[in-house]
Amino acid sequence: MKSIFKKAMLAASCVAALGGVSMTAQAADWLTIQGTEEGRKPTAAKVWGFIQVQYQKDTSSSNGGLYIPPKLIGPDLESQSAFNVNRARIGVRGSGIKVDPNVNYFFLAEFGNNAITEPGNAFAKVTDASITLNHLKKIVRLRAGLFKIPMADEIYQGIALIDYINFTAGTNQLLLERVPNRNFTSNIGAQPIPSGTSLNGFNSSVAAARGVGVQFFNTLKVAPGYEVGYSFMYENGNGLNATDNDNNKDTHFYLNFTKVFKGKGPKRQDWKTFAWYTSGKRSIDATNDGIFNPVEYDRVRYGIGTRYFKLPFRFTAEWMKGEGVIFQGPNNPSFGLGVAAGSNGNPNSTFNGLNRDAEGTSFYVEGGYFIPNTKLELDLKYAQYNRMDNQRAINFGPFTNVTPEIKFTELTLGAQYHFNKKTRLTVNASRNRAKAVTFGAGLGPNANLIGVDNRYAVQLTHIF
């Protein structure tokens, strides 16, 4: 921890030495910004986007030369250090200003190397393509197409403006969502690096907290300086895929209450408190029997949070819960935990990731301080995710009274240097830990988890 602190402070000092003028910061009504053209200069088509280039180094140790995904750099999971163009998105948005200004559209495509494009080595992937009707904008707006689902602020805010380089483990595992392979796929064990076997067993891209459907939403001013935002969304529940893979649909509810201090758009200073709930089903062939026989499982996610931003301070706290279809890692594409002897990912066997009562609980708190009269921002975040935290204790082989619960913790020190309103440099030093809480040191899952360690990352972002 002392080493991390020294490295983060050294990076911050180097950035501070560049000195300068006051920076801008991000807080926003994301329902309006992402779904409408309110507050923007009327235009039929505005080209926009952003690029993020990064370097990450993970210092985790192996178990006899074998590595698991938390110890490697994504999306390829083939090394512990890498440069990457992790995001390169370009889009166009606007409204029919001469035909019907009450209609606007939003389009965005991903060209970077990440979990959206990496499966199948896709050159590009459409992440957003929607049309919004604002004819009753004093009451409700209607949006239809492919777009981001309103939920936890860490993932719902514009990704180019997120204050940290990596998502917390809870957001990554509970909310980004990997779409299950259509046919059963066996778990992939720990691998050496480099390896001829990819640790990413999923055939399709991450859902990226998006869906194809319809949304009824709006943000209403209820008093001077106060707003209420709401959203109801009904969608396929199949991520970025244009069509549905079963007859089930997902429903999403979102509500926020905001005190506006000053400003507008993504630079607005405000205090927002919010709650959200999402429910659906997933059809998964989770039995290794050679027969395509998918079973439906309930998938529920919900959470609450608050975000305060008023220069020079920022503070965020979020709590979230997941029930059903608990993600076990990119190496477990059929969601089986693979601990029980002979389980082969079977959801009806002991220790698995798909019991109807399987749960995960996550929270994080973070804050930032913008040093007055400089371009420098200092950040600090603590996050915790307890996966499979409700499973009953059993006796398993030589282990007695054990559960499959895994606890992930993260403490991140960060610094951001804002060259201008569109360009910034982010430096993060994270102390990461993972542990199977009821197993002894180095025993059972801890044989691989015990080596999860620190990660250092640098990222340059430019928005155009």
N, C-alpha and C positions, 0 to 999 in steps of 0.2 A: 504494500500500500504506500509506503514511504517513497519507493522508487517511482510509482505511478504519479504521485503528487509532484515530485521534483520534475519529472518529464513534462507534465502538463503545464506547470508554472513556467518552465523554461520556454515552452512553445508560446505560451501567452505573452511572456516578456518580449520574445522576438517579434510577435505580431504587434504588440503595443509600441515597439520602437518605430514602427512605420508611421505612428501618430496620425493626427488629422482632425477632421470635422465631425460634427454629431452624425450618428448613424440613424437609419430608419429601422423599424421593427415591424413584426407581423402579428396582427390580431384581426379577426374578421368574422363577418356573417357569411359562413361558407355556403349555406343554403342559397342565398341570393347570388353570391359571386360565381358559383359553379353552375347554377341553373338558369340565370337570367343575364340580361345586359344592362340592368339597372345601375345607374351611376357611371356608366361608360359613355364615351363620345359615340354617338350613333354612327355605325358603319355597316356596310353590307358584308364586308369580309376583312377581318384582321388576322394576319398571320402571326403566330406567337409560339413560344415553346421555351425549352431550357435544356442545358447540358450539365451533367455532373461527372467529373473525372476524379477518381480517388486512388489512394494506396492504402492497403490494410496489411497488418502483420499480426499474427496470432502466436502466442508463446506457449500454448498448451503442450503438454508432454504426451507421448504415445503410450499405449499398453503393449509392450513387446514389439514395437514397430508398427502397430495397427492404430488407425485413427477413426473417430466417429464424426458426424457432421458438425457438432458444435466447436470442434477443434480446427476446422478448415474454413477457407474463404469461399463463399458462394459467388456465383451460382454453380460453378464447375466442381467445387469440392475436391480439388486435386492438389492443392498446395496450401501452405500456411502464410504465404505472402504473395501479393499480386497487385499490379496496376490494373485499372479497369475503367472503361467508360460505362459506368453502371446505369446511367440514364441518359437518353438522348431523345427527347420528345418534341414533336412539332405538330402544330394544329392550326385550325382556323375557326373563328367564331364570329358571329354577327347577327344581324336581324334584317327583316325585309322592310327597310326604312321607307321605301317608295311604294311598296305593294301593301304591306301590313306590318307596322312597327310593333304590333302585339305578338309577333312570332319571332323567336330567335333560335339559333342552333349552336351546337358545340361539338367539335370534332378534334380528336387527339390520337396520335399514333406513337408507339414506342419503338425506337431503333437501337436502344442500348443493350448491354449484355447483363441480363438479370433473370429472375425466375419467371418473368412474363415471356421472354423470347428464347431462353436457353433450351427448354424441352423441344427436341426436334430441330434445334439450331435454326429457328425461324429468323428470317431477315428483319421482319417487323411484325408488329401486332397492334391492331386497333384496340385502344383502351376505352375510348369514349366516342359515342356517336348518338346525339340526342336532339330532339326538337322540343321546345317549350312554348306552350300557349298561355298568354298572359291577358286574355280578354276579360277575365274577372279578377284582376290582380289586387283589388281591394279586399278580396275574400280568399281566393284560392288560385293557384297556378297549376297547370298540368304539364308534366314532363314525360316524354316517352322515348325509349331507345335503350342504349347501353351507357351506363354512367355509375358513378361511385355511390355506395349505399351510406346514408347518414348514420353514423355510429360513434365510436370512441374518437375523441378529438385528435389523438396521436395519428390516426390513419385517415380521418376524414378531411383534415386541413390540406391545403395544397402541398404536395410532397416536396416541391422545390423550396418551400419555406420552413420545413421542419428543422428544429434547432439542433438535432443530433444526427449522426451519420447512419446508425443502425436502429431498427425498431427494437423495443423491449421484447423479451422472450414471450410474454403473454400476448402482445399484439401480433407478433410473428406467428405464433402457433395457434391461437384461438380465432383470429380475425382475418388474416390474409387469406387463408384457406387454400389447401391443395385439393383439386378435383380428383376423386378416386379413379383409378384405372377401371375401364369397363370390365375386364376380366381379372380374376385373382392373380396377384403378383406376389411372389414370396419376398419375405424380408431380406435385406442385404446386410450382412455382418460388417464389422469393422474391417477396414482395408488399409494396406500400406500405401505410401505415396512415393512416386506415382503408381497408379494402379490401372490395370486393364478393365477393371469393373467400376462403373460409375456408382456413386453413393446416392444419386438421384434416380429413384425408380419410377417416378411419375411420368406418364406419357404426355400429359397436357400441362399447360401453363398454370401458374398460380392464379387463383380467382381475383386477386388484387382488390378484394372488398368491393367488387363490382357485380352488376347483374343486368340482365335485359328484361325490362318491364315498364311499368308506369308508376308515376309518383304524383301525389297531390301534396302541395307544400306552399308555404308562404312565411314571410316575416312581417309581423304587424307591430306598428308603434302603438303601445297601450298607454303611454304617458310621456311627457317631455323627458327625453334621455333614457327611456326604457323600451325594450322590445321583447316580443315573444315570437319564437320561431317554431314551426311544427312541420312534420312530414309523415305521410303514410305511403309506403312503397310496396308494390306487389310485383314479384318478378320470378323468373324461371328457377333460380337456385342452381345455375350451372355455370357460374362465373363469367368469363369473357367469351364463352362459346355462344354463337349466334342463336342456336336452337336449344331446346330442352332435351334432357336425356331420360325423363320419366314424366309421369302425370302430376307430380307434386309441384307446388309453388311455395315460395318464401314470402313471408310478410314482415315488414319492418316498420317500427314506430320510433319517432324521435321528437323530443321536445326540449327547447331551451328558453331560458329567461336571462336577459342581458341588460346590464347597466352600461350605457355608452358614455365614455368620458370625453373623447374628442377624436377628430379625424374621420376617415371613411375608407372603404375598400380594405385591401390587405394590410394597410398601415394603421388601421384604427386601433385606438386604445380603449379597452373595455373590460368588463368582468362578466363572464358567461358561466352559468351553471346549467347542466344538461343531464338528460337521462334518455336511454334508448333500449329497445327490445327487438330481437329478431328471432323468428321461428320458422322451421321448415323440416324437410326430411331429405335424407340421402339414400340412394339405392346403391348398395355395395355388394359385390361378389367377394365375400370375405372367407370362403371355405375352399381349401385346396383339395377339391374332389374331381377336378377335370370337367365339371359341368357348370355352365353359366346359369347360376341360380341366385340372382341378387336378392338381398333382404333390405327392407326399408328400416332406417333408424332415425329417430328424432334428433334434430340438431337445434339447440336453443342457445342463444347468447344474449346477455344483457349487461348494462353497466350504468354508472353515474360518474360525474366528474365536474370539476370547476377549473376555470382558467382566468387568471387575473393578469392584466398587462396595463401598467401605467408607468411611463418612464420615471426613474431608471430601473424599475423592477418588473420581473415577470415571475409568476408562480402557477404551477399546474399540479393537480392531483386527480388521478383516475382510478376507479376500481371496476373490475369486470369479472363476469362469471360465464363459464361454458358448461353445457350439459349435453352429453352425447356426441359421438363422432369426434373423439379427442385425438388430435394429430400427434403422432409419435415420432415424426421425423421424415425427411425426404427419402430415407432408406426403407421406410415401411409404407409402401404405396397402397396396401389394402388395409391399413390401420390396425394390424395385429401387433400386439406388444412383443410376442415371440419369446416370452420367458418360460412359460409352462412347457414341460416336456411333451412333445408330440402335438403341440397346439397348432402349428402351421398357420397361425393367424386366425384360427377358428374363433368367432366371437362368442361361442358358447363354452369355451374352455376357460380354465383358471387364468387369471392375469391377462386381460385383453383390453384393447382400447375402444371397444364398441358396445359394452354393456349399456343398457338404457339409462342406468344411473351413474355412468362414468362422468366425472366432473373435473374442472380445472378452475382455479381462482388466481387472479392476478391483480396487482396494484403497482402504481409508481407515483412518486412525488418528484418534482423537479423545479428548479428556479434559475433565473438568469439576472445578471446585473450589468447594465450598460454604463460603462465608465464615462462620466460626463466629459464633454469636450474632446472625445476621442472617437475612433471608429471601432473600438474594442468592446466585446461582450464576453462575460465569463459565465459559464453554465455548470450546474451540478445536478445529478440525477441518481436516485436510488430506485431500483425496480425489483420485484419479486414475483415469481410464478410458481405455484404449487400444482403440478399436473397429477391427475388421478388421485386427488386428495381425499376422496370419500370411499375408497375401496376397503372392504373388510380385510382384517389380518388373517393369514392362514399359515399353516406349516408347509413349507415347500422344500423338499429334499433335506439337506443338512440345516436349513434355515427355519427357525421357529418364529411365529408371530410377526410375519413380515407382510408388507403391502407393496404395490408397484408405484407408490408416490415418489415423484422426483421434484426436488426443490431447486429452482434456478434463481440466482441472485446476481445483481449487477450494480456496481457503483461507478459512475462515469464523471470524470472531470473534463470540461470542455472549454474551448475558447473559439470565438468567431471574430474575424476581422472583415468589416464591411468596406470594401474598396469604394463602392458607390451603391446606389439603390438597386442595382441589378447584379452585382458581382460580390461574392464573399468567399472567404477561406474558413473552413471549419476544421478544428483539431480536437480529437477525442482520445482519452486514455481510459480504458475500462477494466475494472477488476471483476471478472466473471467467475462464477462458481456454480457447480451442479452436483447434487448428491441424492442418492436413493436413501430417504431419511430413516428407514427401518433396517437397513443393511449396515453391517460394520464396515470400517474403512477397508477399501480394496476388495470387498466381497460382493458377489452378485453383480448387479449393474454398476456398482462403484468401481469395479476393475477398470472400466473405461471412463466413467464420469469423473473420477477423482483427479484426473489430469487437466480438466478444463481450467484455463488460466487467463491471463491478461491479454487484451487486444488493443492495438494502437491503430488509429486511422486518421487520414488527412483527406479532405475533399474540397474541390474547387467547384463552385456553382456559378453559372451565368444564365440569367433569364433574358429572353429577347422578345 
